[in-house]
Amino acid sequence: MGGNDVAEEGAWPDGMGAPARGALIAAGYTRFEELAGADPRELLRIHGVGPKALRRLREALAEKGLRFAGE
């Protein structure tokens, strides 16, 4: 497909807004699965990542048997 391999290989969850996805990529999370074990409080400090994005990420991680740190 197009030039965005992150979305293709990282399988960012449906419903993730572009601002949140872009903010996470800019923060160094190039694949969705890299968020497993991350501290959700730290993720919320990233400009562009809000409660809705965090909720969607939490749900998507759970679907893969993964979770944030401390959960």
Buried (B, 14 or more C-beta within 10 A) or exposed (E): EEEEEBBEEBEBBEEBBEEBBBBBBEBEBEBBBEBBEBEBEEBEEBEBBBEEBBEBBBEBBEEEEBBBEEE
